[in-house]
Amino acid sequence: MTDYPWDEDTAVTETGDTASKQVRFTFKSGAGYSDSWTTVDYPSIEAAHADLTLPERQKQLAELFEVVAKANSAYGSKNQAAAPAGSAPARPAPEGAKEPPAGAPECPPGWTFVSKVSKKTGKPFKGYFPPDGSNEQPIFF
């Protein structure tokens, strides 16, 4: 069985009432990986609800998110452009395998082994492909 971080016991004490459970909300300033995140912690769900439903608090949070987004656009791109000192240069993506892996089924005569990443799904695949004009289906493994 594989151990996952979410299988571990958490610091939350189960008491049956939601008032004793902390809650954290994470807001992203955009859809990109480099867009900033703002987290807001509350001692309970009730406290979060009471705070986040106040119109003046909603206005303050909107202003805060705007400031954070501006700071991210001003400083974030500068930090990403420079690679850390001593870091390895960027490498091109690896090429597909030229030969089938050990234990693969035998390649039918005239067929071609192909190992690529699907442009549609982004997932790697490998298999034998029939000659052009053939009605036969590829053999994936």
DRENTORKOL-3810 file (N, C-alpha, C; in nm, 4 decimals):
REM DRENTORKOL-3810
@n.u->0.0838; n.v->-0.1184; n.w->0.0000; ca.u->0.0000; ca.v->0.0000; ca.w->0.0000; c.u->0.0881; c.v->0.1244; c.w->0.0000
@n.u->0.0520; n.v->0.2245; n.w->-0.0751; ca.u->0.1284; ca.v->0.3487; ca.w->-0.0852; c.u->0.0830; c.v->0.4448; c.w->0.0234
@n.u->0.1791; n.v->0.5097; n.w->0.0867; ca.u->0.1453; ca.v->0.6111; ca.w->0.1863; c.u->0.1342; c.v->0.7457; c.w->0.1174
@n.u->0.0257; n.v->0.8171; n.w->0.1408; ca.u->0.0041; ca.v->0.9485; ca.w->0.0851; c.u->-0.0004; c.v->1.0494; c.w->0.1988
@n.u->0.0417; n.v->1.1743; n.w->0.1741; ca.u->0.0401; ca.v->1.2752; ca.w->0.2794; c.u->-0.0989; c.v->1.2952; c.w->0.3389
@n.u->-0.2041; n.v->1.2800; n.w->0.2564; ca.u->-0.3377; ca.v->1.3044; ca.w->0.3081; c.u->-0.3909; c.v->1.1882; c.w->0.3908
@n.u->-0.3150; n.v->1.0755; n.w->0.3973; ca.u->-0.3542; ca.v->0.9642; ca.w->0.4820; c.u->-0.3123; c.v->0.9852; c.w->0.6273
@n.u->-0.2235; n.v->1.0810; n.w->0.6509; ca.u->-0.1728; ca.v->1.1041; ca.w->0.7851; c.u->-0.2769; c.v->1.1736; c.w->0.8715
@n.u->-0.2623; n.v->1.1573; n.w->1.0027; ca.u->-0.3501; ca.v->1.2280; ca.w->1.0948; c.u->-0.3254; c.v->1.3771; c.w->1.0818
@n.u->-0.4307; n.v->1.4551; n.w->1.0910; ca.u->-0.4169; ca.v->1.5998; ca.w->1.0814; c.u->-0.4238; c.v->1.6609; c.w->1.2202
@n.u->-0.3956; n.v->1.7896; n.w->1.2249; ca.u->-0.3970; ca.v->1.8601; ca.w->1.3529; c.u->-0.5390; c.v->1.8953; c.w->1.3964
@n.u->-0.6380; n.v->1.8735; n.w->1.3123; ca.u->-0.7765; ca.v->1.9064; ca.w->1.3457; c.u->-0.8294; c.v->1.8039; c.w->1.4436
@n.u->-0.8882; n.v->1.8515; n.w->1.5507; ca.u->-0.9489; ca.v->1.7637; ca.w->1.6496; c.u->-1.0958; c.v->1.7477; c.w->1.6158
@n.u->-1.1395; n.v->1.6259; n.w->1.5975; ca.u->-1.2797; ca.v->1.6000; ca.w->1.5653; c.u->-1.3617; c.v->1.6041; c.w->1.6939
@n.u->-1.4442; n.v->1.7073; n.w->1.7076; ca.u->-1.5266; ca.v->1.7200; ca.w->1.8277; c.u->-1.6751; c.v->1.7131; c.w->1.7953
@n.u->-1.7077; n.v->1.7136; n.w->1.6648; ca.u->-1.8475; ca.v->1.7062; ca.w->1.6284; c.u->-1.9084; c.v->1.8408; c.w->1.5978
@n.u->-1.8489; n.v->1.9499; n.w->1.6479; ca.u->-1.9035; ca.v->2.0812; ca.w->1.6148; c.u->-1.8042; c.v->2.1551; c.w->1.5268
@n.u->-1.8550; n.v->2.2329; n.w->1.4330; ca.u->-1.7687; ca.v->2.3012; ca.w->1.3365; c.u->-1.6988; c.v->2.4224; c.w->1.3968
@n.u->-1.7411; n.v->2.4704; n.w->1.5115; ca.u->-1.6819; ca.v->2.5896; ca.w->1.5709; c.u->-1.5364; c.v->2.5679; c.w->1.6100
@n.u->-1.4941; n.v->2.4436; n.w->1.6329; ca.u->-1.3569; ca.v->2.4191; ca.w->1.6781; c.u->-1.2613; c.v->2.3902; c.w->1.5632
@n.u->-1.3088; n.v->2.3954; n.w->1.4370; ca.u->-1.2240; ca.v->2.3633; ca.w->1.3230; c.u->-1.1808; c.v->2.4897; c.w->1.2510
@n.u->-1.0499; n.v->2.5010; n.w->1.2286; ca.u->-0.9973; ca.v->2.6142; ca.w->1.1535; c.u->-1.0294; c.v->2.5953; c.w->1.0065
@n.u->-1.0346; n.v->2.7072; n.w->0.9340; ca.u->-1.0621; ca.v->2.7016; ca.w->0.7911; c.u->-0.9729; c.v->2.8028; c.w->0.7208
@n.u->-0.9274; n.v->2.7664; n.w->0.5997; ca.u->-0.8412; ca.v->2.8544; ca.w->0.5202; c.u->-0.9005; c.v->2.8645; c.w->0.3804
@n.u->-0.9079; n.v->2.9864; n.w->0.3297; ca.u->-0.9523; ca.v->3.0111; ca.w->0.1931; c.u->-0.8325; c.v->3.0608; c.w->0.1133
@n.u->-0.8162; n.v->3.0078; n.w->-0.0060; ca.u->-0.7075; ca.v->3.0492; ca.w->-0.0942; c.u->-0.7687; c.v->3.1108; c.w->-0.2192
@n.u->-0.7249; n.v->3.2320; n.w->-0.2498; ca.u->-0.7741; ca.v->3.3050; ca.w->-0.3667; c.u->-0.6570; c.v->3.3262; c.w->-0.4619
@n.u->-0.6775; n.v->3.2928; n.w->-0.5903; ca.u->-0.5743; ca.v->3.3160; ca.w->-0.6920; c.u->-0.6078; c.v->3.4422; c.w->-0.7685
@n.u->-0.5043; n.v->3.5196; n.w->-0.8034; ca.u->-0.5270; ca.v->3.6446; ca.w->-0.8758; c.u->-0.5471; c.v->3.6217; c.w->-1.0257
@n.u->-0.5252; n.v->3.4988; n.w->-1.0736; ca.u->-0.5433; ca.v->3.4670; ca.w->-1.2143; c.u->-0.5328; c.v->3.3178; c.w->-1.2353
@n.u->-0.5419; n.v->3.2760; n.w->-1.3596; ca.u->-0.5412; ca.v->3.1333; ca.w->-1.3912; c.u->-0.4010; c.v->3.0778; c.w->-1.4130
@n.u->-0.3013; n.v->3.1631; n.w->-1.4312; ca.u->-0.1663; ca.v->3.1181; ca.w->-1.4613; c.u->-0.0934; c.v->3.0621; c.w->-1.3411
@n.u->0.0066; n.v->2.9772; n.w->-1.3702; ca.u->0.0867; ca.v->2.9173; ca.w->-1.2629; c.u->0.1589; c.v->3.0238; c.w->-1.1809
@n.u->0.2033; n.v->3.1302; n.w->-1.2461; ca.u->0.2817; ca.v->3.2318; ca.w->-1.1767; c.u->0.1957; c.v->3.3382; c.w->-1.1077
@n.u->0.0637; n.v->3.3330; n.w->-1.1236; ca.u->-0.0220; ca.v->3.4316; ca.w->-1.0572; c.u->-0.0207; c.v->3.4096; c.w->-0.9067
@n.u->-0.0314; n.v->3.5196; n.w->-0.8345; ca.u->-0.0188; ca.v->3.5137; ca.w->-0.6895; c.u->-0.1392; c.v->3.4487; c.w->-0.6219
@n.u->-0.1144; n.v->3.3980; n.w->-0.5025; ca.u->-0.2177; ca.v->3.3374; ca.w->-0.4189; c.u->-0.2275; c.v->3.4209; c.w->-0.2916
@n.u->-0.3477; n.v->3.4401; n.w->-0.2446; ca.u->-0.3693; ca.v->3.5065; ca.w->-0.1165; c.u->-0.4508; c.v->3.4109; c.w->-0.0304
@n.u->-0.4026; n.v->3.3827; n.w->0.0897; ca.u->-0.4779; ca.v->3.2945; ca.w->0.1786; c.u->-0.5301; c.v->3.3742; c.w->0.2967
@n.u->-0.6483; n.v->3.3376; n.w->0.3397; ca.u->-0.7123; ca.v->3.4017; ca.w->0.4542; c.u->-0.7512; c.v->3.2907; c.w->0.5507
@n.u->-0.7025; n.v->3.2978; n.w->0.6734; ca.u->-0.7312; ca.v->3.1969; ca.w->0.7754; c.u->-0.8359; c.v->3.2483; c.w->0.8740
@n.u->-0.9201; n.v->3.1571; n.w->0.9189; ca.u->-1.0220; ca.v->3.1887; ca.w->1.0187; c.u->-1.0224; c.v->3.0794; c.w->1.1238
@n.u->-1.0602; n.v->3.1142; n.w->1.2451; ca.u->-1.0624; ca.v->3.0137; ca.w->1.3516; c.u->-1.1758; c.v->2.9125; c.w->1.3352
@n.u->-1.2802; n.v->2.9471; n.w->1.2577; ca.u->-1.3922; ca.v->2.8556; ca.w->1.2378; c.u->-1.4680; c.v->2.8923; c.w->1.1109
@n.u->-1.5515; n.v->2.8011; n.w->1.0671; ca.u->-1.6351; ca.v->2.8269; ca.w->0.9500; c.u->-1.7321; c.v->2.9412; c.w->0.9797
@n.u->-1.7858; n.v->2.9419; n.w->1.0994; ca.u->-1.8806; ca.v->3.0470; ca.w->1.1369; c.u->-1.8156; c.v->3.1844; c.w->1.1331
@n.u->-1.6927; n.v->3.1939; n.w->1.1839; ca.u->-1.6212; ca.v->3.3226; ca.w->1.1824; c.u->-1.5930; c.v->3.3664; c.w->1.0388
@n.u->-1.5566; n.v->3.2724; n.w->0.9526; ca.u->-1.5309; ca.v->3.3045; ca.w->0.8119; c.u->-1.6588; c.v->3.3544; c.w->0.7456
@n.u->-1.7670; n.v->3.2854; n.w->0.7685; ca.u->-1.8949; ca.v->3.3255; ca.w->0.7091; c.u->-1.9349; c.v->3.4644; c.w->0.7564
@n.u->-1.9248; n.v->3.4890; n.w->0.8856; ca.u->-1.9636; ca.v->3.6196; ca.w->0.9404; c.u->-1.8763; c.v->3.7301; c.w->0.8808
@n.u->-1.7464; n.v->3.7049; n.w->0.8662; ca.u->-1.6541; ca.v->3.8060; ca.w->0.8159; c.u->-1.6694; c.v->3.8287; c.w->0.6655
@n.u->-1.6787; n.v->3.7203; n.w->0.5893; ca.u->-1.6808; ca.v->3.7315; ca.w->0.4440; c.u->-1.8146; c.v->3.7774; c.w->0.3866
@n.u->-1.9188; n.v->3.7750; n.w->0.4664; ca.u->-2.0487; ca.v->3.8216; ca.w->0.4173; c.u->-2.0744; c.v->3.9681; c.w->0.4490
@n.u->-1.9846; n.v->4.0313; n.w->0.5231; ca.u->-1.9991; ca.v->4.1749; ca.w->0.5519; c.u->-1.9604; c.v->4.2552; c.w->0.4277
@n.u->-2.0467; n.v->4.3454; n.w->0.3785; ca.u->-2.0148; ca.v->4.4230; ca.w->0.2581; c.u->-1.8845; c.v->4.5018; c.w->0.2693
@n.u->-1.8580; n.v->4.5616; n.w->0.3851; ca.u->-1.7339; ca.v->4.6390; ca.w->0.3987; c.u->-1.6109; c.v->4.5480; c.w->0.3935
@n.u->-1.6239; n.v->4.4264; n.w->0.4460; ca.u->-1.5122; ca.v->4.3307; ca.w->0.4420; c.u->-1.4890; c.v->4.2833; c.w->0.2984
@n.u->-1.5977; n.v->4.2609; n.w->0.2225; ca.u->-1.5839; ca.v->4.2204; ca.w->0.0828; c.u->-1.5111; c.v->4.3278; c.w->0.0038
@n.u->-1.5409; n.v->4.4540; n.w->0.0313; ca.u->-1.4738; ca.v->4.5644; ca.w->-0.0376; c.u->-1.3247; c.v->4.5667; c.w->-0.0018
@n.u->-1.2937; n.v->4.5484; n.w->0.1264; ca.u->-1.1535; ca.v->4.5474; ca.w->0.1694; c.u->-1.0767; c.v->4.4324; c.w->0.1022
@n.u->-1.1364; n.v->4.3141; n.w->0.0969; ca.u->-1.0697; ca.v->4.1999; ca.w->0.0340; c.u->-1.0482; c.v->4.2249; c.w->-0.1148
@n.u->-1.1472; n.v->4.2822; n.w->-0.1829; ca.u->-1.1326; ca.v->4.3127; ca.w->-0.3258; c.u->-1.0170; c.v->4.4097; c.w->-0.3481
@n.u->-1.0056; n.v->4.5107; n.w->-0.2618; ca.u->-0.8952; ca.v->4.6067; ca.w->-0.2736; c.u->-0.7613; c.v->4.5375; c.w->-0.2472
@n.u->-0.7582; n.v->4.4507; n.w->-0.1476; ca.u->-0.6353; ca.v->4.3771; ca.w->-0.1152; c.u->-0.5933; c.v->4.2896; c.w->-0.2328
@n.u->-0.6871; n.v->4.2172; n.w->-0.2938; ca.u->-0.6553; ca.v->4.1317; ca.w->-0.4071; c.u->-0.6011; c.v->4.2133; c.w->-0.5239
@n.u->-0.6554; n.v->4.3315; n.w->-0.5433; ca.u->-0.6083; ca.v->4.4185; ca.w->-0.6509; c.u->-0.4635; c.v->4.4617; c.w->-0.6259
@n.u->-0.4320; n.v->4.4965; n.w->-0.5019; ca.u->-0.2954; ca.v->4.5361; ca.w->-0.4655; c.u->-0.1990; c.v->4.4193; c.w->-0.4854
@n.u->-0.2403; n.v->4.3006; n.w->-0.4422; ca.u->-0.1547; ca.v->4.1823; ca.w->-0.4555; c.u->-0.1320; c.v->4.1490; c.w->-0.6029
@n.u->-0.2369; n.v->4.1576; n.w->-0.6842; ca.u->-0.2235; ca.v->4.1288; ca.w->-0.8273; c.u->-0.1283; c.v->4.2282; c.w->-0.8943
@n.u->-0.1382; n.v->4.3563; n.w->-0.8571; ca.u->-0.0477; ca.v->4.4570; ca.w->-0.9136; c.u->0.0969; c.v->4.4295; c.w->-0.8728
@n.u->0.1155; n.v->4.3958; n.w->-0.7467; ca.u->0.2507; ca.v->4.3650; ca.w->-0.6988; c.u->0.3056; c.v->4.2429; c.w->-0.7719
@n.u->0.2211; n.v->4.1435; n.w->-0.7925; ca.u->0.2642; ca.v->4.0228; ca.w->-0.8642; c.u->0.3063; c.v->4.0557; c.w->-1.0067
@n.u->0.2277; n.v->4.1386; n.w->-1.0753; ca.u->0.2636; ca.v->4.1710; ca.w->-1.2135; c.u->0.3888; c.v->4.2581; c.w->-1.2197
@n.u->0.4108; n.v->4.3418; n.w->-1.1183; ca.u->0.5287; ca.v->4.4285; ca.w->-1.1174; c.u->0.6563; c.v->4.3531; c.w->-1.0790
@n.u->0.6461; n.v->4.2631; n.w->-0.9827; ca.u->0.7658; ca.v->4.1973; ca.w->-0.9305; c.u->0.7778; c.v->4.0519; c.w->-0.9713
@n.u->0.6651; n.v->3.9854; n.w->-0.9941; ca.u->0.6667; ca.v->3.8428; ca.w->-1.0254; c.u->0.7426; c.v->3.8111; c.w->-1.1518
@n.u->0.7203; n.v->3.8879; n.w->-1.2585; ca.u->0.7873; ca.v->3.8588; ca.w->-1.3848; c.u->0.9369; c.v->3.8825; c.w->-1.3749
@n.u->0.9802; n.v->3.9786; n.w->-1.2938; ca.u->1.1236; ca.v->4.0032; ca.w->-1.2768; c.u->1.1900; c.v->3.8861; c.w->-1.2076
@n.u->1.1209; n.v->3.8285; n.w->-1.1093; ca.u->1.1782; ca.v->3.7160; ca.w->-1.0361; c.u->1.1821; c.v->3.5899; c.w->-1.1212
@n.u->1.0882; n.v->3.5734; n.w->-1.2123; ca.u->1.0861; ca.v->3.4542; ca.w->-1.2949; c.u->1.1890; c.v->3.4601; c.w->-1.4067
@n.u->1.2189; n.v->3.5795; n.w->-1.4552; ca.u->1.3088; ca.v->3.5923; ca.w->-1.5696; c.u->1.4512; c.v->3.5499; c.w->-1.5347
@n.u->1.4945; n.v->3.5795; n.w->-1.4157; ca.u->1.6315; ca.v->3.5477; ca.w->-1.3774; c.u->1.6386; c.v->3.4091; c.w->-1.3167
@n.u->1.7240; n.v->3.3246; n.w->-1.3720; ca.u->1.7443; ca.v->3.1916; ca.w->-1.3168; c.u->1.8357; c.v->3.2034; c.w->-1.1950
@n.u->1.8153; n.v->3.1213; n.w->-1.0931; ca.u->1.9016; ca.v->3.1253; ca.w->-0.9758; c.u->2.0462; c.v->3.0960; c.w->-1.0147
@n.u->2.1383; n.v->3.1589; n.w->-0.9448; ca.u->2.2804; ca.v->3.1377; ca.w->-0.9727; c.u->2.3148; c.v->2.9904; c.w->-0.9542
@n.u->2.3908; n.v->2.9380; n.w->-1.0476; ca.u->2.4335; ca.v->2.7991; ca.w->-1.0375; c.u->2.3305; c.v->2.6996; c.w->-1.0869
@n.u->2.2182; n.v->2.7478; n.w->-1.1389; ca.u->2.1168; ca.v->2.6534; ca.w->-1.1857; c.u->2.1574; c.v->2.5984; c.w->-1.3219
@n.u->2.1088; n.v->2.4805; n.w->-1.3514; ca.u->2.1416; ca.v->2.4152; ca.w->-1.4782; c.u->2.0669; c.v->2.4839; c.w->-1.5919
@n.u->2.1272; n.v->2.4911; n.w->-1.7099; ca.u->2.0575; ca.v->2.5512; ca.w->-1.8240; c.u->1.9368; c.v->2.4664; c.w->-1.8628
@n.u->1.8396; n.v->2.5298; n.w->-1.9247; ca.u->1.7202; ca.v->2.4582; ca.w->-1.9678; c.u->1.7575; c.v->2.3528; c.w->-2.0715
@n.u->1.6943; n.v->2.2367; n.w->-2.0618; ca.u->1.7205; ca.v->2.1287; ca.w->-2.1565; c.u->1.5986; c.v->2.1115; c.w->-2.2454
@n.u->1.6208; n.v->2.0694; n.w->-2.3688; ca.u->1.5054; ca.v->2.0432; ca.w->-2.4555; c.u->1.4285; c.v->1.9218; c.w->-2.4049
@n.u->1.3037; n.v->1.9113; n.w->-2.4444; ca.u->1.2222; ca.v->1.7959; ca.w->-2.4057; c.u->1.2865; c.v->1.6692; c.w->-2.4607
@n.u->1.2785; n.v->1.5594; n.w->-2.3859; ca.u->1.3398; ca.v->1.4361; ca.w->-2.4345; c.u->1.2680; c.v->1.3841; c.w->-2.5583
@n.u->1.3445; n.v->1.3200; n.w->-2.6447; ca.u->1.2870; ca.v->1.2601; ca.w->-2.7644; c.u->1.2204; c.v->1.1291; c.w->-2.7264
@n.u->1.1330; n.v->1.0816; n.w->-2.8129; ca.u->1.0704; ca.v->0.9526; ca.w->-2.7912; c.u->1.1725; c.v->0.8413; c.w->-2.8057
@n.u->1.1412; n.v->0.7275; n.w->-2.7489; ca.u->1.2308; ca.v->0.6127; ca.w->-2.7585; c.u->1.2418; c.v->0.5675; c.w->-2.9039
@n.u->1.3584; n.v->0.5197; n.w->-2.9406; ca.u->1.3819; ca.v->0.4743; ca.w->-3.0780; c.u->1.3509; c.v->0.3254; c.w->-3.0928
@n.u->1.3565; n.v->0.2523; n.w->-2.9821; ca.u->1.3322; ca.v->0.1089; ca.w->-2.9843; c.u->1.2326; c.v->0.0732; c.w->-2.8747
@n.u->1.1562; n.v->-0.0344; n.w->-2.8956; ca.u->1.0596; ca.v->-0.0749; ca.w->-2.7927; c.u->1.1318; c.v->-0.1193; c.w->-2.6664
@n.u->1.0655; n.v->-0.1049; n.w->-2.5518; ca.u->1.1286; ca.v->-0.1454; ca.w->-2.4259; c.u->1.1386; c.v->-0.2978; c.w->-2.4151
@n.u->1.2249; n.v->-0.3415; n.w->-2.3275; ca.u->1.2394; ca.v->-0.4851; ca.w->-2.3034; c.u->1.1049; c.v->-0.5400; c.w->-2.2559
@n.u->1.0692; n.v->-0.6569; n.w->-2.3048; ca.u->0.9432; ca.v->-0.7191; ca.w->-2.2648; c.u->0.8247; c.v->-0.6786; c.w->-2.3505
@n.u->0.8455; n.v->-0.5873; n.w->-2.4463; ca.u->0.7362; ca.v->-0.5463; ca.w->-2.5355; c.u->0.7045; c.v->-0.6611; c.w->-2.6312
@n.u->0.5786; n.v->-0.6672; n.w->-2.6808; ca.u->0.5467; ca.v->-0.7713; ca.w->-2.7788; c.u->0.6317; c.v->-0.7541; c.w->-2.9049
@n.u->0.6419; n.v->-0.8599; n.w->-2.9823; ca.u->0.7224; ca.v->-0.8554; ca.w->-3.1045; c.u->0.6542; c.v->-0.7674; c.w->-3.2087
@n.u->0.7347; n.v->-0.6909; n.w->-3.2807; ca.u->0.6831; ca.v->-0.5999; ca.w->-3.3836; c.u->0.6476; c.v->-0.6790; c.w->-3.5097
@n.u->0.5237; n.v->-0.6630; n.w->-3.5590; ca.u->0.4870; ca.v->-0.7317; ca.w->-3.6842; c.u->0.5741; c.v->-0.6811; c.w->-3.7998
@n.u->0.6021; n.v->-0.7655; n.w->-3.8981; ca.u->0.6851; ca.v->-0.7252; ca.w->-4.0123; c.u->0.6254; c.v->-0.6056; c.w->-4.0859
@n.u->0.7095; n.v->-0.5073; n.w->-4.1162; ca.u->0.6674; ca.v->-0.3888; ca.w->-4.1899; c.u->0.6076; c.v->-0.2786; c.w->-4.1031
@n.u->0.5868; n.v->-0.3061; n.w->-3.9763; ca.u->0.5288; ca.v->-0.2074; ca.w->-3.8859; c.u->0.6392; c.v->-0.1211; c.w->-3.8271
@n.u->0.6020; n.v->-0.0070; n.w->-3.7660; ca.u->0.6978; ca.v->0.0875; ca.w->-3.7098; c.u->0.6696; c.v->0.1102; c.w->-3.5623
@n.u->0.7754; n.v->0.1084; n.w->-3.4801; ca.u->0.7614; ca.v->0.1413; ca.w->-3.3380; c.u->0.7568; c.v->0.2932; c.w->-3.3241
@n.u->0.6617; n.v->0.3441; n.w->-3.2452; ca.u->0.6467; ca.v->0.4877; ca.w->-3.2218; c.u->0.6325; c.v->0.5110; c.w->-3.0719
@n.u->0.7038; n.v->0.6115; n.w->-3.0209; ca.u->0.6946; ca.v->0.6529; ca.w->-2.8811; c.u->0.6877; c.v->0.8052; c.w->-2.8806
@n.u->0.5737; n.v->0.8602; n.w->-2.8399; ca.u->0.5516; ca.v->1.0053; ca.w->-2.8428; c.u->0.4632; c.v->1.0484; c.w->-2.7269
@n.u->0.4373; n.v->1.1785; n.w->-2.7222; ca.u->0.3407; ca.v->1.2353; ca.w->-2.6293; c.u->0.2240; c.v->1.2860; c.w->-2.7130
@n.u->0.1037; n.v->1.2467; n.w->-2.6760; ca.u->-0.0155; ca.v->1.2856; ca.w->-2.7503; c.u->-0.0349; c.v->1.4370; c.w->-2.7455
@n.u->-0.0540; n.v->1.4986; n.w->-2.8621; ca.u->-0.0812; ca.v->1.6427; ca.w->-2.8670; c.u->-0.2191; c.v->1.6729; c.w->-2.8099
@n.u->-0.3094; n.v->1.5779; n.w->-2.8218; ca.u->-0.4474; ca.v->1.5972; ca.w->-2.7763; c.u->-0.4594; c.v->1.5864; c.w->-2.6242
@n.u->-0.4000; n.v->1.4817; n.w->-2.5646; ca.u->-0.4166; ca.v->1.4573; ca.w->-2.4208; c.u->-0.2943; c.v->1.4948; c.w->-2.3380
@n.u->-0.1775; n.v->1.5074; n.w->-2.4040; ca.u->-0.0548; ca.v->1.5373; ca.w->-2.3300; c.u->0.0041; c.v->1.4158; c.w->-2.2603
@n.u->-0.0508; n.v->1.2973; n.w->-2.2864; ca.u->-0.0023; ca.v->1.1755; ca.w->-2.2219; c.u->0.0915; c.v->1.0996; c.w->-2.3160
@n.u->0.1944; n.v->1.0355; n.w->-2.2594; ca.u->0.2854; ca.v->0.9577; ca.w->-2.3437; c.u->0.2188; c.v->0.8283; c.w->-2.3909
@n.u->0.2588; n.v->0.7827; n.w->-2.5085; ca.u->0.2109; ca.v->0.6550; ca.w->-2.5592; c.u->0.3227; c.v->0.5902; c.w->-2.6391
@n.u->0.3117; n.v->0.4586; n.w->-2.6568; ca.u->0.4061; ca.v->0.3847; ca.w->-2.7416; c.u->0.3341; c.v->0.2644; c.w->-2.7973
@n.u->0.3772; n.v->0.2256; n.w->-2.9160; ca.u->0.3147; ca.v->0.1115; ca.w->-2.9793; c.u->0.3706; c.v->0.0886; c.w->-3.1186
@n.u->0.3167; n.v->-0.0136; n.w->-3.1844; ca.u->0.3536; ca.v->-0.0452; ca.w->-3.3205; c.u->0.2436; c.v->0.0063; c.w->-3.4132
@n.u->0.2842; n.v->0.0700; n.w->-3.5220; ca.u->0.1892; ca.v->0.1263; ca.w->-3.6176; c.u->0.2054; c.v->0.0556; c.w->-3.7516
@n.u->0.0907; n.v->0.0215; n.w->-3.8137; ca.u->0.0968; ca.v->-0.0497; ca.w->-3.9414; c.u->0.1451; c.v->0.0420; c.w->-4.0528
@n.u->0.1844; n.v->-0.0165; n.w->-4.1649; ca.u->0.2285; ca.v->0.0651; ca.w->-4.2793; c.u->0.1139; c.v->0.1544; c.w->-4.3280
@n.u->0.1477; n.v->0.2659; n.w->-4.3916; ca.u->0.0460; ca.v->0.3557; ca.w->-4.4483; c.u->-0.0436; c.v->0.2786; c.w->-4.5440
@n.u->-0.1734; n.v->0.3079; n.w->-4.5379; ca.u->-0.2695; ca.v->0.2432; ca.w->-4.6263; c.u->-0.3266; c.v->0.1146; c.w->-4.5701
@n.u->-0.2767; n.v->0.0683; n.w->-4.4574; ca.u->-0.3247; ca.v->-0.0543; ca.w->-4.3961; c.u->-0.4552; c.v->-0.0270; c.w->-4.3203
@n.u->-0.5422; n.v->-0.1302; n.w->-4.3118; ca.u->-0.6677; ca.v->-0.1181; ca.w->-4.2352; c.u->-0.6474; c.v->-0.1585; c.w->-4.0894
@n.u->-0.5318; n.v->-0.2082; n.w->-4.0578; ca.u->-0.5083; ca.v->-0.2625; ca.w->-3.9226; c.u->-0.4897; c.v->-0.1501; c.w->-3.8207
@n.u->-0.5290; n.v->-0.1805; n.w->-3.6969; ca.u->-0.5188; ca.v->-0.0856; ca.w->-3.5870; c.u->-0.3807; c.v->-0.0938; c.w->-3.5225
@n.u->-0.3291; n.v->0.0178; n.w->-3.4701; ca.u->-0.2006; ca.v->0.0134; ca.w->-3.3987; c.u->-0.2083; c.v->-0.0780; c.w->-3.2764
@n.u->-0.0949; n.v->-0.1279; n.w->-3.2352; ca.u->-0.0849; ca.v->-0.2092; ca.w->-3.1151; c.u->-0.0174; c.v->-0.1229; c.w->-3.0089
@n.u->-0.0927; n.v->-0.0775; n.w->-2.9086; ca.u->-0.0382; ca.v->0.0061; ca.w->-2.8014; c.u->0.0021; c.v->-0.0799; c.w->-2.6831
@n.u->0.1072; n.v->-0.0396; n.w->-2.6152; ca.u->0.1500; ca.v->-0.1081; ca.w->-2.4926; c.u->0.2164; c.v->-0.0107; c.w->-2.3993
END
